Each structure stands twice: as structure tokens, then as C-alpha cells.
Amino acid sequence: MNNPEKSASGIAYPDDLALLKRVYDRICQERGISAGSAEAEQLAARAMDLFGMGIFEEDALYKNLSTGS
């Protein structure tokens, strides 16, 4: 990945954080997950894990988080 605004090292830049939050918020809303709950924390941790593994695309993150937890 050669885009300087996206990190192959797993570092989350502001646009990456916005993407992660957008996917996280969507799944929380769909599942009725309350902010601050254990389930919300697990979802956030899983999102960061996926990002750290190099999954940077919104659709891929959503699909993995929707089916993976």
C-alpha cells in the first residue's frame, strides 16, 4: 500500500480513525450495543486488531466485524 495517508505499519491516522469510528458506530446502532458496554469495548478492540492486520477498506472491516463477533 503506497498511499501516504494509509499506514501499512498499523498506525491509525485521523482519516483511519474516522473510518474505524464510522464502521464501529454503524455496527453498534445495528446491534443496539450501548456505548461503554463490554460488547462495545470488544467491538472496538476487534476493529483495531483488524486494522493492525492490514484491513483498511470500510467494506472489509464492516464485513469482518459483522460476522466475526
Number of C-alpha atoms within 10 A of each C-alpha: 9 7 7 7 12 17 17 17 10 17 13 19 12 11 11 19 14 12 17 23 14 14 21 21 16 14 17 17 12 10 10 10 16 12 12 8 10 11 14 18 14 12 20 19 12 18 21 19 13 18 22 16 12 15 17 20 12 14 11 12 20 18 11 15 18 16 7 9 9
